[in-house]
Amino acid sequence: MENSEEQLTKSQRDELLETLKKRFEQNEQRHEKMGWDNILLKLNENQKSLVILQRMEETGGEPDVIGYEAETGMFLFCDCSKESPAGRRSLCYDRAALESRKKNKPESSAVDKAKEIGIELLTEDQYRMLQTLGEFDLKTSSWLETPQEIRERGGAIFGDCRYGQVFVYHNGADSYYAARGFRGILKV
């Protein structure tokens, strides 16, 4: 995260919490048997997480709770926008891919943007789990955390959902498309 001292104003905080609560209540299928009060308690304890969630919101991610890790006591917030977040598209995979491009370099990379926001790219397993909670990336695609052995060969993976099926594909890590972005996850 760029500035760990960054904080939200009271009005920004209140507006964000209201947005998150409303989304939480409207999408109960994503987090059955989890109460908003427990999540609010965690969020109130962690100002840094609120700043990150605000960044996720500002870039079009529409973060929502999709799980709970009993072993760590943490809630999982994930980008739940219908399509890949609009403010995070047209990016190659990582810094090495960006630097390897000779022409027409994109603005940044998915890995760099995720780090800037303070989130991690979804793994293939997390992406497939997210797809069980709704329909996502029906027209777009999202870069996914790529296994090292694929990345070492110049590739990267991404996922989407077409024809009622979740697909995970590969592409050159230096490629970028207007319809490909990335989704992230934050543990709170």
KEKE-3310 file (N, C-alpha, C; in steps of 0.2 Angstrom, whole numbers, plus 5000, padded with zeros to 4 digits):
npx = (5004:5003:5003:5004:4999:4988:4971:4953:4941:4928:4916:4919:4922:4910:4901:4907:4906:4892:4889:4895:4888:4875:4877:4882:4870:4861:4866:4866:4868:4882:4888:4882:4875:4884:4886:4883:4886:4897:4907:4907:4913:4926:4930:4930:4940:4951:4958:4966:4962:4950:4954:4960:4948:4941:4949:4947:4934:4934:4940:4931:4928:4918:4918:4914:4910:4915:4919:4925:4939:4941:4953:4961:4953:4948:4939:4935:4936:4931:4933:4918:4911:4901:4908:4925:4934:4932:4941:4953:4958:4966:4979:4995:5002:5013:5027:5039:5034:5029:5040:5047:5040:5042:5035:5020:5016:5006:4998:5001:5004:4995:4999:5007:4997:4988:4996:4998:4985:4983:4979:4978:4980:4967:4969:4968:4960:4953:4946:4938:4930:4924:4916:4906:4897:4890:4887:4901:4912:4907:4908:4920:4938:4949:4965:4974:4983:4998:5006:5023:5031:5024:5025:5039:5041:5036:5022:5006:4991:4973:4955:4938:4920:4910:4897:4891:4901:4916:4932:4949:4963:4978:4990:5002:5012:5014:5004:4989:4972:4958:4947:4951:4955:4958:4954:4954:4958:4955:4960:4952)
npy = (4994:5011:5023:5020:5028:5034:5039:5038:5051:5056:5057:5050:5037:5034:5034:5024:5012:5012:5009:4996:4989:4989:4982:4970:4966:4964:4954:4941:4927:4926:4925:4917:4915:4924:4938:4955:4964:4957:4959:4972:4976:4971:4979:4991:4990:4991:5003:5004:4993:4999:5009:5002:4995:5006:5010:4999:5000:5013:5010:5002:4989:4984:4978:4964:4953:4936:4925:4917:4914:4902:4898:4909:4919:4929:4939:4937:4949:4952:4957:4960:4965:4964:4963:4963:4974:4991:5001:4995:4989:4985:4981:4974:4958:4958:4968:4964:4960:4971:4979:4972:4975:4982:4992:5002:5002:4997:5007:5002:4987:4972:4966:4976:4986:4980:4979:4992:4996:4988:4974:4957:4947:4936:4919:4904:4895:4903:4911:4902:4898:4910:4911:4902:4909:4918:4926:4931:4941:4939:4945:4951:4948:4942:4944:4931:4926:4919:4903:4901:4893:4894:4908:4910:4905:4915:4917:4920:4918:4919:4921:4918:4918:4909:4903:4897:4891:4891:4897:4895:4902:4904:4917:4928:4936:4949:4954:4964:4969:4979:4973:4965:4964:4964:4955:4957:4951:4954:4951:4953)
npz = (5000:4996:5005:5021:5031:5027:5029:5030:5029:5041:5034:5022:5027:5034:5023:5015:5024:5024:5011:5010:5019:5014:5001:5007:5013:5002:4995:5001:4998:4996:5008:5018:5034:5041:5051:5049:5060:5066:5056:5054:5067:5065:5055:5061:5069:5061:5053:5042:5033:5029:5021:5011:5006:5002:4991:4983:4980:4973:4961:4955:4960:4969:4982:4993:5006:5005:5012:5027:5037:5048:5055:5056:5059:5051:5039:5022:5009:4993:4976:4969:4957:4943:4930:4926:4937:4931:4933:4933:4921:4905:4907:4908:4915:4925:4932:4926:4914:4909:4908:4898:4886:4870:4863:4863:4878:4892:4904:4917:4927:4932:4944:4950:4952:4960:4972:4974:4978:4989:4989:4985:4970:4964:4967:4956:4962:4971:4962:4955:4966:4969:4957:4960:4968:4961:4945:4936:4926:4913:4901:4901:4907:4919:4926:4935:4949:4945:4943:4947:4938:4926:4924:4923:4910:4903:4902:4908:4918:4916:4920:4915:4912:4902:4892:4903:4910:4919:4913:4913:4906:4896:4893:4885:4897:4894:4887:4885:4887:4883:4889:4899:4916:4933:4948:4966:4982:5000:5016:5032)
capx = (5000:5007:5004:5001:4996:4982:4965:4947:4938:4922:4911:4921:4921:4902:4898:4910:4902:4885:4889:4897:4883:4870:4879:4882:4863:4858:4870:4867:4871:4889:4891:4877:4877:4888:4882:4886:4889:4904:4911:4908:4917:4933:4932:4931:4947:4957:4957:4970:4958:4945:4957:4960:4942:4939:4952:4944:4927:4935:4942:4925:4928:4912:4920:4910:4912:4914:4921:4928:4944:4941:4959:4964:4948:4948:4934:4938:4933:4933:4929:4912:4908:4899:4913:4932:4934:4933:4947:4959:4959:4971:4986:4999:5002:5017:5032:5044:5031:5028:5047:5049:5036:5045:5030:5013:5016:5001:5000:5004:5003:4990:5002:5009:4991:4986:5000:4996:4978:4984:4976:4982:4976:4964:4972:4963:4955:4948:4942:4933:4925:4920:4911:4900:4893:4886:4890:4906:4916:4903:4910:4927:4942:4953:4971:4974:4989:5001:5011:5030:5033:5021:5028:5046:5041:5033:5015:5002:4984:4967:4949:4932:4915:4907:4892:4889:4907:4922:4938:4956:4967:4985:4992:5009:5011:5015:4998:4984:4966:4953:4942:4955:4958:4960:4950:4958:4955:4958:4958:4951)
capy = (5000:5017:5027:5017:5032:5037:5038:5041:5056:5053:5056:5045:5031:5032:5032:5017:5007:5011:5005:4989:4985:4988:4977:4964:4964:4963:4948:4936:4921:4926:4925:4914:4914:4929:4944:4962:4966:4955:4962:4980:4976:4970:4985:4997:4989:4991:5008:5002:4989:5003:5013:4998:4994:5012:5010:4994:5003:5018:5007:4998:4982:4983:4973:4961:4947:4930:4920:4918:4909:4901:4897:4916:4924:4934:4939:4938:4953:4951:4961:4956:4968:4959:4962:4964:4981:4995:5005:4991:4985:4987:4981:4968:4955:4961:4973:4961:4960:4978:4982:4969:4977:4987:4997:5002:4999:4999:5011:4998:4980:4970:4965:4983:4990:4976:4981:4999:4996:4984:4968:4951:4944:4930:4913:4901:4892:4908:4913:4897:4898:4916:4910:4898:4914:4922:4926:4936:4941:4936:4949:4953:4942:4944:4941:4928:4924:4914:4899:4903:4889:4897:4914:4909:4904:4921:4917:4922:4915:4923:4918:4922:4914:4909:4898:4894:4887:4895:4895:4898:4902:4907:4922:4931:4940:4956:4956:4968:4970:4983:4969:4961:4968:4959:4955:4956:4949:4957:4948:4958)
capz = (5000:4995:5011:5026:5036:5024:5033:5027:5033:5044:5029:5018:5031:5035:5016:5013:5028:5022:5004:5011:5023:5009:4997:5011:5014:4996:4992:5007:4996:4996:5015:5023:5042:5043:5053:5048:5066:5067:5051:5056:5072:5063:5051:5065:5073:5056:5048:5036:5029:5027:5016:5005:5003:4998:4984:4979:4978:4969:4955:4952:4962:4972:4987:4997:5010:5002:5016:5033:5039:5055:5058:5057:5062:5046:5034:5015:5005:4986:4971:4966:4952:4938:4926:4929:4939:4926:4934:4933:4915:4900:4911:4907:4921:4931:4931:4921:4907:4907:4905:4892:4880:4867:4860:4866:4884:4895:4910:4923:4927:4937:4950:4953:4954:4966:4977:4976:4981:4995:4989:4981:4964:4966:4964:4952:4966:4974:4957:4954:4972:4968:4952:4963:4972:4956:4938:4935:4920:4907:4895:4903:4910:4925:4927:4941:4952:4940:4946:4945:4932:4920:4923:4921:4903:4899:4902:4914:4917:4917:4920:4913:4912:4895:4891:4909:4912:4921:4910:4915:4900:4897:4888:4886:4902:4892:4883:4888:4883:4886:4893:4904:4922:4939:4954:4971:4989:5006:5023:5037)
cpx = (5004:5008:5000:4998:4990:4976:4959:4945:4932:4917:4912:4920:4914:4899:4901:4906:4895:4884:4890:4891:4877:4871:4879:4874:4859:4861:4871:4870:4878:4892:4885:4879:4882:4884:4886:4889:4896:4909:4913:4913:4925:4935:4934:4938:4953:4956:4961:4966:4952:4948:4958:4953:4939:4942:4949:4937:4929:4937:4937:4925:4922:4914:4914:4913:4910:4916:4924:4933:4944:4948:4963:4959:4947:4942:4937:4933:4936:4930:4924:4908:4906:4904:4920:4932:4936:4939:4953:4960:4965:4978:4989:4999:5006:5023:5037:5040:5030:5035:5049:5045:5041:5041:5023:5012:5010:5003:5003:5003:4998:4993:5004:5002:4988:4990:4999:4990:4979:4981:4980:4977:4973:4968:4966:4958:4950:4944:4936:4928:4921:4914:4905:4895:4889:4889:4895:4910:4913:4905:4918:4931:4946:4959:4971:4982:4992:5006:5018:5032:5030:5024:5035:5046:5038:5026:5012:4995:4979:4961:4943:4926:4911:4903:4891:4895:4913:4928:4944:4960:4974:4986:4999:5008:5011:5009:4993:4978:4962:4948:4945:4957:4960:4955:4955:4954:4959:4956:4958:4949)
cpy = (5006:5021:5024:5021:5035:5035:5041:5047:5053:5052:5050:5038:5029:5030:5025:5012:5006:5007:4998:4985:4984:4982:4970:4961:4961:4956:4942:4929:4920:4924:4923:4913:4918:4935:4950:4964:4964:4958:4969:4980:4975:4976:4991:4996:4990:4997:5007:4998:4994:5007:5008:4996:5000:5012:5004:4997:5008:5016:5002:4991:4980:4977:4971:4955:4941:4924:4922:4912:4908:4901:4904:4921:4930:4933:4940:4943:4952:4956:4957:4960:4963:4958:4964:4972:4986:4999:5001:4986:4988:4987:4974:4964:4958:4966:4970:4961:4967:4981:4978:4971:4983:4993:4996:4999:5001:5004:5008:4991:4978:4969:4971:4986:4987:4978:4988:5000:4993:4977:4963:4949:4938:4924:4909:4898:4897:4910:4908:4897:4904:4915:4905:4903:4919:4922:4932:4935:4937:4939:4951:4947:4946:4940:4937:4927:4918:4910:4901:4899:4892:4904:4914:4908:4910:4921:4919:4919:4920:4919:4922:4916:4914:4903:4894:4890:4892:4892:4898:4897:4904:4913:4924:4936:4948:4958:4960:4969:4975:4980:4965:4966:4962:4960:4954:4953:4952:4953:4953:4954)
cpz = (5000:5001:5016:5031:5033:5028:5029:5032:5036:5039:5024:5021:5032:5028:5014:5017:5026:5015:5005:5014:5018:5004:5000:5012:5008:4993:4997:5004:4996:5003:5020:5030:5044:5045:5051:5054:5067:5062:5052:5062:5070:5059:5055:5069:5068:5051:5042:5031:5026:5021:5010:5002:4999:4991:4980:4976:4972:4962:4952:4954:4966:4977:4991:5001:5006:5006:5023:5034:5046:5059:5060:5060:5057:5041:5027:5011:4998:4982:4968:4961:4947:4933:4929:4931:4933:4927:4934:4927:4910:4904:4909:4914:4926:4928:4925:4914:4905:4904:4899:4885:4877:4865:4864:4873:4888:4901:4916:4922:4933:4944:4954:4955:4960:4972:4979:4980:4988:4995:4985:4976:4967:4963:4960:4956:4969:4968:4955:4960:4971:4963:4954:4967:4967:4949:4937:4929:4914:4900:4895:4905:4915:4926:4934:4943:4948:4944:4943:4939:4926:4919:4921:4913:4899:4899:4908:4913:4919:4917:4917:4914:4906:4895:4897:4912:4914:4917:4913:4909:4902:4892:4889:4892:4900:4888:4888:4884:4887:4891:4898:4910:4927:4944:4960:4978:4995:5012:5028:5043)
residu = (MET:GLU:ASN:SER:GLU:GLU:GLN:LEU:THR:LYS:SER:GLN:ARG:ASP:GLU:LEU:LEU:GLU:THR:LEU:LYS:LYS:ARG:PHE:GLU:GLN:ASN:GLU:GLN:ARG:HIS:GLU:LYS:MET:GLY:TRP:ASP:ASN:ILE:LEU:LEU:LYS:LEU:ASN:GLU:ASN:GLN:LYS:SER:LEU:VAL:ILE:LEU:GLN:ARG:MET:GLU:GLU:THR:GLY:GLY:GLU:PRO:ASP:VAL:ILE:GLY:TYR:GLU:ALA:GLU:THR:GLY:MET:PHE:LEU:PHE:CYS:ASP:CYS:SER:LYS:GLU:SER:PRO:ALA:GLY:ARG:ARG:SER:LEU:CYS:TYR:ASP:ARG:ALA:ALA:LEU:GLU:SER:ARG:LYS:LYS:ASN:LYS:PRO:GLU:SER:SER:ALA:VAL:ASP:LYS:ALA:LYS:GLU:ILE:GLY:ILE:GLU:LEU:LEU:THR:GLU:ASP:GLN:TYR:ARG:MET:LEU:GLN:THR:LEU:GLY:GLU:PHE:ASP:LEU:LYS:THR:SER:SER:TRP:LEU:GLU:THR:PRO:GLN:GLU:ILE:ARG:GLU:ARG:GLY:GLY:ALA:ILE:PHE:GLY:ASP:CYS:ARG:TYR:GLY:GLN:VAL:PHE:VAL:TYR:HIS:ASN:GLY:ALA:ASP:SER:TYR:TYR:ALA:ALA:ARG:GLY:PHE:ARG:GLY:ILE:LEU:LYS:VAL)
# end
